[in-house]
Amino acid sequence: MEPVPRRIRGFVAGRPVFDTVRARYVWLWPGYPQYCVPRDDIVEGALVDEGGTWS
């Protein structure tokens, strides 16, 4: 994990989902970093847990 040196904002259908300066890069696969956004920076009710799992 490494800190992302910029502000990251995400939108779905023009509505904000998250806005953070505390994101981190996470490498689940070599060469392809993903953003990890703190839960506190996600808009309340913007995301729904569908009960899926990662394998």
PyMOL commands that set and color helices and strands:
alter all, ss='L'
color gray80, all
select helices_A, chain A and resi 39-41
alter helices_A, ss='H'
color red, helices_A
select strands_A, chain A and resi 2-3+8-12+15-20+24-29+32-36
alter strands_A, ss='S'
color yellow, strands_A
deselect
rebuild
show_as cartoon
